[in-house]
């Protein structure tokens, strides 16, 4: 267990309610407390400070797949790598993320330099611990993964345990992925709690998730949408059908005349010539009302120009090319941005 850092006592201290019994931690905390006075800041800590600074601008990003977000109710406990939005359950599916690279097993994806910028609190994606989280469970964004790295996490969740290797806690090595890709991951768990500290580590993480009332992805039941949801057809006027999706309008003032059609992704025409604008794709909360949505659109100076599509998403138009939508939360009807 000497190769596993930080010690389990530190991991336990991150839990919302640390365990009262520390029997499994006694061997690690029995030693004398080191004297840190006069020791210079190590180079690896300076690098962590730099990584955290580089990732700071990501904090206010609208929620989207591939992002790593802190857990809003207890950010010190961990984070989640978002995979995809489940419109049936109204939840984001993803995987638990911790800073503790050394605790990687064969299903763990180690965060690398190619994932930069990423806050050092995002060190290990536990692909064998998939979660289902509401938008309100998500805090600040601390990292963004590429689609290639998302695919690596999905592959490790499905196939990581099949990797044949001796159980050696703390050992990190490359594993080949389909195609020419690779991932850094750990070795399989030994199955013996006394010999492999990674098993106790996972017990602590599960305790923390239970305390935060965050359920595994396969344990969340679908939620029924209210009859008068924001996407209900009672206040939507159908204008045309294109392939499998239906184009609708919310009210006449929300839409441009035909001679003011959207051009590409960024421009529209008006009587004064060509003006710039930007289109944004969103999912609204299932319980948002027509009045709430109308008030918010007016306040944000947005227009609905398409939707709902087959996912229930709407396309919004802003005449301001620099427009950035506020993150989903209190004060707006947004559920997901860029689903």
KAUR-V211124 format. One record per residue. N is the residue number from 1. RES is the residue in one letter. SS is DSSP state (h for helix, s for strand, l for the rest). PSI is psi in radians with two decimals (999 if undefined). NEAR is the number of other ideal C-beta (glycine too) atoms within 10 Angstrom. Layout:
N:RES:SS:PSI:NEAR ; N:RES:SS:PSI:NEAR
This chain:
1:X:l:-0.11:16 ; 2:X:l:-0.43:9 ; 3:X:l:-0.17:12 ; 4:X:l:2.03:19 ; 5:X:l:2.55:12 ; 6:X:l:2.94:14 ; 7:X:l:2.72:17 ; 8:X:h:-0.47:23 ; 9:X:h:-0.62:14 ; 10:X:h:-0.73:13 ; 11:X:h:-0.76:23 ; 12:X:h:-0.59:20 ; 13:X:h:-0.33:12 ; 14:X:l:-0.34:19 ; 15:X:l:2.58:20 ; 16:X:l:-0.68:16 ; 17:X:l:1.66:10 ; 18:X:l:2.54:15 ; 19:X:l:2.49:14 ; 20:X:l:-0.53:5 ; 21:X:l:2.26:7 ; 22:X:l:0.53:13 ; 23:X:h:-0.75:7 ; 24:X:h:-0.14:18 ; 25:X:h:-0.15:19 ; 26:X:h:-0.70:10 ; 27:X:h:-0.51:13 ; 28:X:h:-0.51:18 ; 29:X:h:0.08:13 ; 30:X:l:-0.35:7 ; 31:X:l:2.95:8 ; 32:X:l:2.60:5 ; 33:X:l:2.19:6 ; 34:X:l:2.67:7 ; 35:X:l:1.91:7 ; 36:X:l:-0.06:6 ; 37:X:l:2.38:5 ; 38:X:l:0.03:5 ; 39:X:l:2.26:8 ; 40:X:l:2.74:7 ; 41:X:l:2.11:8 ; 42:X:l:2.71:9 ; 43:X:h:-0.66:8 ; 44:X:h:-0.51:8 ; 45:X:h:-0.66:11 ; 46:X:h:-0.66:11 ; 47:X:h:-0.63:11 ; 48:X:h:-0.70:16 ; 49:X:h:-0.73:11 ; 50:X:h:-0.73:12 ; 51:X:h:-0.70:22 ; 52:X:h:-0.68:15 ; 53:X:h:-0.73:11 ; 54:X:h:-0.58:13 ; 55:X:h:-0.18:22 ; 56:X:h:-0.69:13 ; 57:X:h:-0.24:10 ; 58:X:h:-0.26:18 ; 59:X:l:-0.66:14 ; 60:X:l:0.21:11 ; 61:X:l:2.45:16 ; 62:X:l:2.57:17 ; 63:X:l:2.34:21 ; 64:X:l:2.79:15 ; 65:X:l:2.57:19 ; 66:X:l:-0.13:17 ; 67:X:s:2.65:21 ; 68:X:s:2.15:26 ; 69:X:s:2.41:28 ; 70:X:s:2.67:23 ; 71:X:s:2.11:23 ; 72:X:l:-0.70:16 ; 73:X:l:-0.36:14 ; 74:X:l:1.30:16 ; 75:X:l:-0.39:15 ; 76:X:l:-0.31:11 ; 77:X:l:-0.74:21 ; 78:X:l:-2.89:26 ; 79:X:s:-3.07:28 ; 80:X:s:2.38:27 ; 81:X:s:2.03:27 ; 82:X:s:2.30:26 ; 83:X:s:-1.13:21 ; 84:X:s:2.71:13 ; 85:X:s:2.23:22 ; 86:X:s:1.76:14 ; 87:X:l:-0.45:17 ; 88:X:l:-0.77:12 ; 89:X:l:-0.11:15 ; 90:X:l:0.79:21 ; 91:X:s:2.69:20 ; 92:X:s:2.34:26 ; 93:X:s:2.44:19 ; 94:X:s:-2.87:27 ; 95:X:s:2.55:26 ; 96:X:s:2.45:25 ; 97:X:s:2.36:30 ; 98:X:s:2.98:23 ; 99:X:l:-0.09:19 ; 100:X:l:1.34:22 ; 101:X:h:-0.67:18 ; 102:X:h:-0.33:21 ; 103:X:h:0.23:26 ; 104:X:l:2.38:28 ; 105:X:s:-2.89:26 ; 106:X:l:-0.21:21 ; 107:X:l:0.18:23 ; 108:X:s:2.33:29 ; 109:X:s:2.02:29 ; 110:X:s:2.26:18 ; 111:X:l:2.31:25 ; 112:X:l:3.13:13 ; 113:X:h:-0.53:7 ; 114:X:h:-0.20:10 ; 115:X:h:0.00:17 ; 116:X:l:2.64:12 ; 117:X:l:2.38:16 ; 118:X:s:2.26:23 ; 119:X:l:2.50:25 ; 120:X:l:-0.25:19 ; 121:X:l:-0.23:21 ; 122:X:l:1.58:25 ; 123:X:l:-0.52:22 ; 124:X:s:2.23:25 ; 125:X:s:2.05:33 ; 126:X:s:1.58:26 ; 127:X:s:-0.20:28 ; 128:X:s:0.16:17 ; 129:X:s:1.19:22 ; 130:X:s:2.49:20 ; 131:X:s:2.80:26 ; 132:X:s:2.09:21 ; 133:X:s:2.48:21 ; 134:X:l:2.83:16 ; 135:X:h:-0.64:21 ; 136:X:h:-0.21:11 ; 137:X:h:-0.17:19 ; 138:X:s:2.28:22 ; 139:X:s:-2.56:17 ; 140:X:s:2.57:18 ; 141:X:s:2.30:23 ; 142:X:s:0.11:25 ; 143:X:s:2.78:24 ; 144:X:s:2.16:21 ; 145:X:l:2.59:24 ; 146:X:l:2.89:11 ; 147:X:h:-0.58:9 ; 148:X:h:-0.71:12 ; 149:X:h:-0.58:20 ; 150:X:h:-0.72:19 ; 151:X:h:-0.64:16 ; 152:X:h:-0.73:23 ; 153:X:h:-0.73:25 ; 154:X:h:-0.71:16 ; 155:X:h:-0.74:17 ; 156:X:h:-0.62:26 ; 157:X:h:-0.72:20 ; 158:X:h:-0.58:11 ; 159:X:h:-0.05:15 ; 160:X:h:-0.69:22 ; 161:X:h:-0.24:14 ; 162:X:h:-0.13:8 ; 163:X:l:2.17:17 ; 164:X:l:2.03:7 ; 165:X:l:2.75:13 ; 166:X:l:2.52:8 ; 167:X:l:1.93:17 ; 168:X:l:1.62:14 ; 169:X:l:2.40:22 ; 170:X:l:-0.14:17 ; 171:X:l:2.22:14 ; 172:X:l:2.32:16 ; 173:X:s:2.92:15 ; 174:X:s:2.50:10 ; 175:X:s:2.37:20 ; 176:X:s:2.44:10 ; 177:X:l:2.84:15 ; 178:X:l:2.41:9 ; 179:X:l:-2.48:8 ; 180:X:l:0.17:6 ; 181:X:l:2.96:13 ; 182:X:s:2.90:12 ; 183:X:s:2.65:23 ; 184:X:s:2.24:17 ; 185:X:s:3.08:26 ; 186:X:l:-2.97:28 ; 187:X:s:2.84:23 ; 188:X:l:2.71:20 ; 189:X:l:2.57:19 ; 190:X:l:-0.45:17 ; 191:X:l:-0.07:9 ; 192:X:l:2.00:9 ; 193:X:l:-0.70:13 ; 194:X:l:-0.32:11 ; 195:X:l:-0.29:11 ; 196:X:l:1.80:21 ; 197:X:h:-0.29:25 ; 198:X:h:-0.44:25 ; 199:X:h:-0.77:17 ; 200:X:h:-0.62:20 ; 201:X:h:-0.78:22 ; 202:X:h:-0.56:18 ; 203:X:h:-0.74:15 ; 204:X:h:-0.73:20 ; 205:X:h:-0.71:21 ; 206:X:h:-0.64:13 ; 207:X:h:-0.77:16 ; 208:X:h:-0.73:24 ; 209:X:h:-0.68:20 ; 210:X:h:-0.71:13 ; 211:X:h:-0.58:15 ; 212:X:l:-0.04:19 ; 213:X:l:0.73:9 ; 214:X:l:2.12:21 ; 215:X:s:2.65:15 ; 216:X:s:2.69:13 ; 217:X:h:-0.59:19 ; 218:X:h:0.04:8 ; 219:X:h:0.08:9 ; 220:X:l:2.14:19 ; 221:X:l:2.57:9 ; 222:X:l:2.55:11 ; 223:X:l:2.48:13 ; 224:X:l:2.36:9 ; 225:X:l:2.43:17 ; 226:X:l:2.60:13 ; 227:X:l:-0.64:7 ; 228:X:l:0.80:12 ; 229:X:l:2.90:17 ; 230:X:l:-0.45:24 ; 231:X:l:0.18:19 ; 232:X:l:2.59:14 ; 233:X:h:-0.17:11 ; 234:X:h:-0.49:8 ; 235:X:h:0.29:16 ; 236:X:l:2.33:19 ; 237:X:s:2.09:11 ; 238:X:s:2.30:10 ; 239:X:s:-0.55:11 ; 240:X:s:2.80:8 ; 241:X:s:2.25:9 ; 242:X:s:2.02:9 ; 243:X:l:-2.18:7 ; 244:X:l:-0.13:7 ; 245:X:s:2.76:16 ; 246:X:s:2.23:17 ; 247:X:s:2.26:15 ; 248:X:s:2.86:18 ; 249:X:s:2.59:17 ; 250:X:l:-0.76:19 ; 251:X:l:2.87:13 ; 252:X:h:-0.63:7 ; 253:X:h:-0.28:10 ; 254:X:h:-0.24:16 ; 255:X:l:2.62:17 ; 256:X:l:2.58:15 ; 257:X:l:2.92:9 ; 258:X:h:-0.51:6 ; 259:X:h:0.12:8 ; 260:X:h:0.69:13 ; 261:X:l:2.68:11 ; 262:X:s:2.32:16 ; 263:X:s:2.03:11 ; 264:X:l:-2.42:7 ; 265:X:l:-0.10:8 ; 266:X:l:-0.10:11 ; 267:X:s:2.66:14 ; 268:X:s:2.80:19 ; 269:X:s:2.60:15 ; 270:X:s:-3.13:13 ; 271:X:l:-0.41:7 ; 272:X:l:0.14:6 ; 273:X:s:-2.78:6 ; 274:X:s:2.18:10 ; 275:X:s:2.79:12 ; 276:X:s:2.68:12 ; 277:X:l:3.08:21 ; 278:X:s:2.50:16 ; 279:X:s:2.48:17 ; 280:X:s:2.37:18 ; 281:X:s:2.30:16 ; 282:X:s:2.78:22 ; 283:X:s:2.32:25 ; 284:X:s:2.72:24 ; 285:X:l:2.50:21 ; 286:X:l:-0.45:18 ; 287:X:l:0.08:15 ; 288:X:l:2.44:19 ; 289:X:l:2.87:16 ; 290:X:h:-0.74:17 ; 291:X:h:-0.74:9 ; 292:X:h:-0.76:16 ; 293:X:h:-0.76:21 ; 294:X:h:-0.78:16 ; 295:X:h:-0.75:13 ; 296:X:h:-0.74:17 ; 297:X:h:-0.72:18 ; 298:X:h:-0.76:12 ; 299:X:h:-0.71:10 ; 300:X:h:-0.03:16 ; 301:X:l:0.94:11 ; 302:X:s:2.69:20 ; 303:X:s:2.45:21 ; 304:X:s:2.16:21 ; 305:X:s:-0.16:20 ; 306:X:s:2.68:21 ; 307:X:s:2.99:23 ; 308:X:l:2.55:20 ; 309:X:l:-2.90:17 ; 310:X:l:-0.32:9 ; 311:X:l:-0.08:13 ; 312:X:l:0.22:19 ; 313:X:l:2.60:22 ; 314:X:s:2.63:22 ; 315:X:s:2.19:17 ; 316:X:s:2.61:21 ; 317:X:s:2.27:20 ; 318:X:s:2.38:18 ; 319:X:l:-0.15:14 ; 320:X:l:1.96:12 ; 321:X:l:-0.39:11 ; 322:X:l:0.17:7 ; 323:X:l:2.28:16 ; 324:X:l:2.18:13 ; 325:X:l:2.52:16 ; 326:X:l:2.66:13 ; 327:X:l:2.60:19 ; 328:X:l:2.43:22 ; 329:X:l:-2.93:12 ; 330:X:l:2.39:5 ; 331:X:l:-0.09:10 ; 332:X:l:2.79:20 ; 333:X:l:0.20:21 ; 334:X:s:2.46:21 ; 335:X:s:-0.76:24 ; 336:X:s:2.44:24 ; 337:X:s:2.32:21 ; 338:X:l:1.01:14 ; 339:X:l:999:17
